[in-house]
């Protein structure tokens, strides 16, 4: 199993510090996405066929993770693997996922208000250019 932990270590060890160690950042993203989705480690473990201990170790960057496990986690949390492995924080897929998570527990009225605010914010940002 080629782990992302090893990948990140190899990237970190190359050259003059251009590559930062993204391991902790990647795993922090998993924890943040899980908390944002309002699910426990227990629920995530159950839905991804991993143990709670393994989920905890992944989130604390104290273990590697297989590509299959990472795929299952990303799918369950509705985030992209690119977002986890690379710093693609601003990709449309990631932004869309975050918006969906925000709207997931809103009433119809709350969602409509947020949509109108988003539209107004977009127009304001365009005017700043």
C-alpha positions in Angstrom: 0.0 0.0 0.0 1.4 3.3 -1.1 0.3 5.7 1.6 -0.2 9.4 1.3 2.0 9.7 4.4 4.9 8.4 2.5 4.0 10.5 -0.5 4.0 13.7 1.6 7.2 12.7 3.3 8.9 12.2 -0.1 7.6 15.5 -1.4 8.8 17.2 1.8 12.3 15.7 1.5 12.8 16.9 -2.1 14.8 20.0 -2.8 14.8 23.4 -1.0 11.6 23.4 0.9 9.4 24.1 -2.0 7.1 21.3 -1.0 5.6 21.7 2.4 4.4 18.8 4.4 0.8 18.6 3.6 0.0 15.6 5.6 -1.4 17.4 8.7 -3.3 19.8 6.5 -4.9 17.0 4.5 -6.0 15.1 7.5 -7.2 18.3 9.2 -9.4 18.8 6.1 -10.9 15.4 6.7 -11.7 16.3 10.3 -13.1 19.7 9.3 -15.2 18.2 6.5 -16.6 15.6 8.9 -17.4 18.2 11.6 -19.0 20.4 8.9 -21.1 17.5 7.8 -22.1 17.1 11.4 -21.2 13.4 11.6 -19.2 11.6 14.3 -16.1 9.5 13.8 -18.2 6.5 14.6 -20.7 7.2 11.8 -17.9 8.0 9.3 -16.1 4.7 10.3 -19.3 2.7 9.8 -20.1 4.3 6.4 -16.5 3.8 5.1 -15.9 0.3 6.6 -13.0 1.6 8.8 -12.6 1.4 12.5 -13.2 4.4 14.7 -9.6 4.1 15.8 -8.4 4.2 12.2 -10.5 7.3 11.5 -9.1 9.0 14.6 -5.5 8.1 13.6 -6.1 9.4 10.1 -7.5 12.7 11.4 -4.5 13.0 13.7 -2.0 12.2 10.9 -0.6 9.2 12.9 -1.2 6.7 10.2 -1.2 6.3 6.5 -4.3 5.7 4.4 -5.0 3.6 1.4 -6.3 5.1 -1.8 -9.5 3.1 -1.4 -10.0 4.3 2.2 -9.3 7.9 1.1 -11.8 7.6 -1.8 -14.4 6.2 0.6 -13.9 9.0 3.1 -13.9 11.7 0.4 -17.1 10.3 -1.1 -18.9 10.0 2.2 -17.9 13.6 3.1 -18.7 14.9 -0.4 -15.3 16.4 -0.9 -12.8 15.7 -3.7 -9.5 13.8 -3.3 -7.8 16.7 -5.0 -9.0 19.0 -2.2 -7.4 16.6 0.4 -4.2 15.8 -1.4 -3.4 19.1 -3.1 -4.2 22.6 -2.0 -7.1 23.0 -4.4 -9.2 24.9 -1.8 -10.8 27.2 -4.4 -11.8 24.7 -7.0 -15.5 25.0 -8.0 -16.1 21.4 -6.9 -14.9 22.1 -3.4 -16.9 25.4 -3.2 -20.0 23.7 -4.5 -19.6 21.0 -1.9 -19.3 23.5 0.9 -22.3 25.4 -0.3 -24.3 22.1 -0.3 -23.2 21.3 3.2 -24.2 24.8 4.4 -27.7 24.5 2.8 -28.3 20.9 3.9 -30.1 21.8 7.1 -31.7 25.0 6.0 -35.4 25.6 5.6 -36.7 26.6 2.2 -36.9 30.2 3.4 -33.4 30.2 4.8 -32.0 28.7 1.6 -33.8 31.4 -0.5 -32.4 34.2 1.7 -28.9 32.8 1.4 -29.3 32.5 -2.4 -30.3 36.1 -2.6 -27.4 37.1 -0.4 -25.0 35.1 -2.6 -26.3 36.7 -5.8 -26.0 40.2 -4.3 -22.5 39.4 -3.0 -21.5 38.2 -6.5 -22.6 41.5 -8.0 -20.8 43.5 -5.4 -17.5 41.5 -6.1 -17.9 42.1 -9.8 -18.2 45.8 -9.2 -14.9 45.8 -7.2 -12.9 44.6 -10.2 
